[in-house]
Amino acid sequence: MPYHTPVLWLLTLAALATFAWRMTQLMRPILRAPADPRRDRPLERLRGVVEAVGFHRRLLQFRLSGALHLLIFSGFLVLFTAIIEAFGSVLIPGFSLAAVGGNSWIALLQEIFAVVLMAGLGLAVWHRFVLKPARFQGSNQGDAVVIYSLVAAVVTTMLLEFATSVAAGGDPSETWRPVSSAVAALLIAAGLTAEGAARWTEAFYWLHVFAILGFLIYIPGSKHRHMFLAAPNVYMRDLGPKGVLPAPPDSRGKTGVSAIGEFTAKHLFDTLSCTECGRCQSVCPAFAAGLPLSPKTLIMDLRDAMIDSGLGRPELPLIGGVISEDALSACTTCGACMEVCPVHIEHVPKIV
């Protein structure tokens, strides 16, 4: 249809603008904070990013949650090719990945990893809502439900678009799409005609687009913003000796902080990168002893205070308001929380 290209351009630009605006709102306090440049030893920093993000080194220390995250992560990497083709083929008429295997080996990988991702998503739902690890206590469960639903919508609409395209006939990737072909056979057996399948292909295409753009718009307000923030946060991790606190910035003029804006940019960036996974909470001796400290909720509370300050809302006192004195005094400064955090958040220096 001739209107597809301008409509998709309009929707895409609107979604990107909304995403950028929401992220800018979150980043404003960080951009105003004292600088904490960590650009030394770039190769070592990059190696850490590859280990943490690419190979899930810390995530796999918790085997089930690490494995299911790896399934979802790898699925997203491969299915990004489907997103590129879905948008590229309409935004730029004539664009196609066919020349590099879009209708053959890439199509097959999309089929395989769609199943892999959905398996990981199913494990995630079972893990969170059936096993219910204690470390999820205090995390935003509603946010997880929204994300799981959006991910399922993205993958399901993609597979149904492929399946109805196969059912309509003439799809050049049909022989490379076993899952979609099986679904197409079921749809045809249920009475779907070629003409009807063609109409459904277009409908599922737009549902797929809306699911992707909805996901993009939602992410800045979700803990799953770590999709974009985890890698830079790991890159900026402290490479100094363990147990040595980083020096406060010269501009502060004092040792501690009494307002959220006195934290360095890296410390505030930490709070946005938190995935609320609760690994830090699960290894904290103070939390295990029943003391009023959870490293996870401490980071979450600092994050919420930072966001409030960026939006111009009235600020609570940092100590005794945002964070209780009892929580601070309960910390043993053992650093166990920092050793298990998959995105290398620095809890102890904030508390000290």
Wavefront OBJ file of the C-alpha trace (Angstrom):
o trace
v 0.000 0.000 0.000
v 1.400 3.443 -0.891
v 0.578 4.918 2.540
v 2.652 2.359 4.467
v 5.969 4.185 4.143
v 4.872 7.656 5.357
v 2.757 6.158 8.151
v 5.628 4.027 9.412
v 8.041 6.961 9.205
v 5.619 9.038 11.282
v 5.116 6.326 13.888
v 8.827 5.500 14.113
v 9.972 9.101 14.475
v 7.272 9.771 17.074
v 8.316 6.701 19.075
v 12.018 7.567 18.871
v 11.303 11.158 19.928
v 9.240 9.926 22.902
v 11.969 7.471 23.885
v 14.643 10.187 23.649
v 12.545 12.657 25.654
v 11.876 10.140 28.427
v 15.540 9.139 28.610
v 16.597 12.792 28.680
v 14.316 13.406 31.657
v 16.011 10.557 33.500
v 19.534 11.599 32.562
v 19.200 15.288 33.460
v 20.337 14.923 37.116
v 23.255 12.746 35.967
v 24.411 15.366 33.484
v 24.342 17.974 36.276
v 26.223 15.792 38.774
v 29.966 16.057 39.530
v 31.944 14.263 36.836
v 33.501 10.904 37.624
v 35.479 10.149 34.435
v 36.644 6.568 34.081
v 38.370 6.342 30.736
v 41.627 4.720 31.756
v 42.540 1.168 30.654
v 39.980 1.085 27.828
v 40.852 -2.434 26.652
v 40.368 -3.825 30.156
v 37.063 -1.985 30.422
v 35.887 -3.337 27.071
v 36.913 -6.859 28.050
v 34.798 -6.534 31.176
v 31.795 -5.467 29.107
v 32.193 -8.487 26.824
v 32.465 -10.825 29.816
v 29.564 -9.303 31.747
v 27.141 -8.629 28.904
v 28.178 -11.034 26.165
v 29.153 -14.052 28.252
v 26.935 -13.397 31.299
v 29.848 -14.099 33.667
v 28.129 -12.839 36.809
v 24.587 -13.596 35.694
v 25.389 -17.299 35.368
v 26.527 -17.457 38.998
v 22.777 -17.799 39.655
v 22.303 -20.640 37.207
v 18.590 -20.687 36.459
v 18.101 -16.934 36.197
v 21.391 -16.592 34.312
v 20.437 -19.312 31.831
v 16.969 -17.929 31.145
v 18.407 -14.434 30.698
v 20.941 -15.832 28.231
v 18.125 -17.462 26.242
v 16.187 -14.185 26.071
v 19.307 -12.112 25.361
v 20.511 -14.354 22.527
v 16.997 -14.457 21.095
v 16.828 -10.677 20.997
v 20.204 -10.439 19.277
v 19.106 -12.742 16.459
v 15.556 -11.420 16.163
v 16.905 -7.905 15.778
v 17.451 -8.958 12.138
v 13.683 -9.414 11.813
v 13.119 -5.952 13.274
v 15.616 -4.459 10.813
v 13.824 -6.089 7.905
v 10.334 -5.239 9.185
v 11.147 -1.541 9.418
v 13.737 -1.299 6.657
v 11.570 -2.906 3.982
v 8.845 -0.293 4.475
v 10.818 2.774 5.506
v 13.178 2.290 2.541
v 11.255 0.670 -0.344
v 13.348 -2.037 -1.926
v 15.387 -2.711 1.217
v 15.880 -6.410 1.934
v 18.243 -8.771 3.708
v 17.718 -11.375 0.976
v 21.151 -10.680 -0.505
v 22.849 -11.718 2.735
v 20.620 -14.695 3.557
v 17.426 -13.041 4.707
v 15.338 -15.736 3.010
v 17.609 -18.635 3.957
v 19.974 -18.997 6.911
v 18.857 -15.761 8.608
v 15.226 -16.886 8.302
v 16.138 -20.236 9.872
v 17.975 -18.546 12.742
v 14.953 -16.320 13.340
v 12.744 -19.394 13.631
v 15.114 -21.174 16.004
v 15.763 -18.212 18.239
v 12.109 -17.218 18.369
v 11.556 -20.578 20.076
v 14.661 -20.059 22.235
v 13.442 -16.634 23.358
v 9.941 -17.865 24.137
v 11.432 -20.749 26.133
v 13.490 -18.253 28.114
v 10.414 -16.096 28.638
v 8.426 -19.079 29.889
v 11.217 -19.924 32.344
v 11.284 -16.304 33.496
v 7.551 -16.340 34.248
v 7.871 -19.665 36.094
v 10.916 -18.429 38.004
v 9.332 -15.149 39.100
v 5.740 -16.170 39.793
v 6.001 -19.859 40.740
v 9.420 -20.307 42.367
v 9.282 -16.732 43.738
v 12.881 -16.305 44.955
v 13.070 -14.240 48.134
v 15.496 -11.833 46.451
v 12.620 -10.469 44.328
v 11.017 -9.078 47.489
v 10.697 -5.322 46.987
v 11.133 -5.442 43.199
v 8.539 -4.068 40.802
v 6.544 -7.164 39.810
v 4.040 -5.207 37.736
v 6.844 -3.878 35.564
v 7.986 -7.450 34.917
v 4.474 -8.435 33.792
v 4.351 -5.556 31.293
v 7.778 -6.415 29.877
v 6.994 -10.123 29.596
v 3.756 -9.271 27.788
v 5.458 -6.881 25.365
v 8.234 -9.369 24.575
v 5.669 -12.113 23.980
v 3.692 -9.761 21.723
v 6.774 -8.882 19.653
v 7.704 -12.527 19.054
v 4.165 -13.880 18.598
v 3.127 -11.238 16.073
v 6.374 -11.826 14.166
v 5.775 -15.580 13.932
v 2.136 -15.094 12.938
v 3.168 -12.610 10.256
v 5.608 -15.166 8.852
v 3.064 -17.991 9.151
v 0.287 -16.132 7.341
v 2.784 -15.065 4.665
v 3.641 -18.722 4.100
v -0.072 -19.610 4.062
v -0.707 -16.919 1.452
v 1.769 -18.663 -0.878
v 4.869 -17.472 -2.654
v 6.986 -16.714 0.408
v 10.627 -17.233 -0.710
v 11.732 -18.143 2.818
v 9.092 -20.859 3.335
v 11.489 -23.824 3.205
v 13.686 -22.169 5.837
v 10.848 -21.474 8.275
v 9.850 -24.768 9.956
v 7.953 -23.188 12.853
v 6.044 -20.691 10.712
v 5.321 -23.369 8.107
v 3.898 -25.664 10.779
v 1.657 -22.851 12.068
v 0.653 -22.050 8.460
v -0.365 -25.686 7.904
v -2.581 -25.518 10.995
v -4.165 -22.268 9.806
v -4.845 -23.701 6.346
v -6.340 -26.839 7.909
v -8.590 -24.547 9.953
v -9.917 -22.993 6.743
v -7.689 -19.968 6.148
v -7.618 -19.069 2.453
v -4.710 -17.534 0.565
v -6.598 -14.223 0.262
v -7.441 -14.210 3.945
v -3.854 -15.074 4.849
v -2.574 -12.091 2.841
v -4.873 -9.763 4.782
v -3.765 -11.276 8.087
v -0.110 -10.897 7.084
v -0.594 -7.149 6.815
v -2.528 -7.034 10.098
v 0.142 -8.982 11.963
v 2.858 -6.820 10.421
v 1.320 -3.689 11.941
v 0.671 -5.401 15.261
v 4.341 -6.410 15.252
v 5.380 -2.809 14.580
v 3.129 -1.464 17.347
v 4.501 -4.029 19.816
v 8.091 -3.010 19.008
v 7.399 0.714 19.226
v 5.355 0.251 22.397
v 8.270 -1.647 23.908
v 10.659 1.160 22.930
v 8.463 3.858 24.456
v 7.910 1.894 27.671
v 11.565 1.003 28.353
v 12.799 4.352 29.814
v 10.341 4.091 32.709
v 11.138 0.438 33.321
v 13.927 -1.320 35.181
v 14.576 -3.003 31.834
v 16.254 0.188 30.689
v 19.371 -1.770 31.627
v 19.157 -3.064 28.041
v 20.757 0.254 27.088
v 22.558 1.190 30.313
v 24.194 -2.040 31.515
v 27.091 -1.991 29.041
v 28.182 1.619 29.728
v 27.783 1.075 33.476
v 30.011 -1.988 33.369
v 32.512 -0.066 31.251
v 32.695 2.673 33.909
v 33.213 0.191 36.772
v 35.877 0.860 39.384
v 39.132 -0.853 38.381
v 40.934 0.033 41.606
v 41.897 -2.472 44.313
v 38.964 -4.107 46.063
v 38.103 -2.534 49.388
v 39.564 0.849 48.490
v 36.964 3.592 48.284
v 37.200 5.956 45.306
v 38.228 9.483 46.241
v 35.426 12.087 46.338
v 35.551 14.684 43.543
v 37.536 17.823 44.374
v 34.502 19.966 43.555
v 32.549 18.527 46.480
v 34.798 20.059 49.119
v 33.811 17.492 51.753
v 33.843 13.759 52.293
v 30.185 12.752 52.436
v 26.996 13.778 50.681
v 23.835 15.316 52.060
v 21.822 15.719 48.845
v 21.183 13.482 45.862
v 22.870 15.943 43.501
v 26.179 15.617 45.361
v 26.688 12.040 44.203
v 28.965 11.685 41.199
v 27.524 11.027 37.767
v 28.636 7.369 37.932
v 26.893 6.813 41.258
v 23.660 8.229 39.868
v 24.064 6.255 36.642
v 24.309 3.142 38.842
v 20.814 3.739 40.162
v 19.281 3.844 36.674
v 21.171 0.699 35.668
v 19.755 -1.399 38.523
v 17.803 -4.410 37.278
v 16.134 -5.045 40.675
v 17.320 -8.651 40.431
v 18.016 -8.808 44.167
v 21.307 -10.681 43.931
v 22.868 -8.044 46.203
v 20.066 -8.489 48.705
v 20.445 -12.274 48.696
v 24.112 -12.141 49.784
v 23.902 -9.197 52.201
v 24.719 -10.361 55.769
v 22.864 -7.406 57.267
v 19.677 -8.268 55.375
v 20.070 -11.956 56.276
v 20.337 -10.971 59.945
v 17.050 -9.071 59.741
v 18.636 -5.627 59.947
v 16.939 -2.740 58.118
v 19.205 -2.785 55.070
v 18.601 -4.094 51.584
v 21.288 -3.023 49.122
v 18.697 -3.389 46.372
v 16.023 -1.152 47.841
v 18.692 1.353 48.883
v 19.691 1.742 45.226
v 16.026 1.860 44.183
v 15.264 4.560 46.753
v 18.224 6.641 45.590
v 17.031 6.200 42.003
v 13.532 7.373 42.839
v 14.920 10.368 44.714
v 17.115 11.242 41.731
v 14.178 11.017 39.330
v 12.071 13.203 41.629
v 14.835 15.803 41.755
v 15.104 15.784 37.967
v 11.379 16.401 37.675
v 11.515 19.280 40.132
v 9.533 17.534 42.850
v 10.154 18.398 46.517
v 13.189 16.506 47.805
v 13.250 14.580 51.072
v 16.362 14.791 53.230
v 18.836 12.236 51.890
v 19.690 10.795 55.316
v 16.690 10.101 57.483
v 14.324 10.704 54.565
v 15.342 8.832 51.429
v 17.627 6.448 53.334
v 17.243 5.736 57.044
v 20.185 6.105 59.410
v 19.525 2.562 60.658
v 19.964 1.181 57.137
v 23.282 2.971 56.740
v 24.614 1.842 60.117
v 23.596 -1.769 59.388
v 26.056 -2.063 56.498
v 29.169 -4.135 57.280
v 30.979 -2.773 54.163
v 31.868 -6.348 53.221
v 31.265 -5.668 49.530
v 29.404 -8.927 48.840
v 26.656 -6.946 47.099
v 29.162 -5.456 44.660
v 30.726 -8.850 43.897
v 27.473 -10.359 42.611
v 25.897 -7.355 40.876
v 25.670 -8.205 37.158
v 25.894 -4.541 36.125
v 28.669 -3.616 38.601
v 26.707 -1.205 40.797
v 28.809 0.253 43.622
v 26.662 0.037 46.736
v 29.289 0.342 49.467
v 30.889 3.650 48.362
v 27.425 5.222 48.282
v 26.668 4.024 51.829
v 30.035 5.107 53.215
l 1 2 3 4 5 6 7 8 9 10 11 12 13 14 15 16 17 18 19 20 21 22 23 24 25 26 27 28 29 30 31 32 33 34 35 36 37 38 39 40 41 42 43 44 45 46 47 48 49 50 51 52 53 54 55 56 57 58 59 60 61 62 63 64 65 66 67 68 69 70 71 72 73 74 75 76 77 78 79 80 81 82 83 84 85 86 87 88 89 90 91 92 93 94 95 96 97 98 99 100 101 102 103 104 105 106 107 108 109 110 111 112 113 114 115 116 117 118 119 120 121 122 123 124 125 126 127 128 129 130 131 132 133 134 135 136 137 138 139 140 141 142 143 144 145 146 147 148 149 150 151 152 153 154 155 156 157 158 159 160 161 162 163 164 165 166 167 168 169 170 171 172 173 174 175 176 177 178 179 180 181 182 183 184 185 186 187 188 189 190 191 192 193 194 195 196 197 198 199 200 201 202 203 204 205 206 207 208 209 210 211 212 213 214 215 216 217 218 219 220 221 222 223 224 225 226 227 228 229 230 231 232 233 234 235 236 237 238 239 240 241 242 243 244 245 246 247 248 249 250 251 252 253 254 255 256 257 258 259 260 261 262 263 264 265 266 267 268 269 270 271 272 273 274 275 276 277 278 279 280 281 282 283 284 285 286 287 288 289 290 291 292 293 294 295 296 297 298 299 300 301 302 303 304 305 306 307 308 309 310 311 312 313 314 315 316 317 318 319 320 321 322 323 324 325 326 327 328 329 330 331 332 333 334 335 336 337 338 339 340 341 342 343 344 345 346 347 348 349 350 351 352
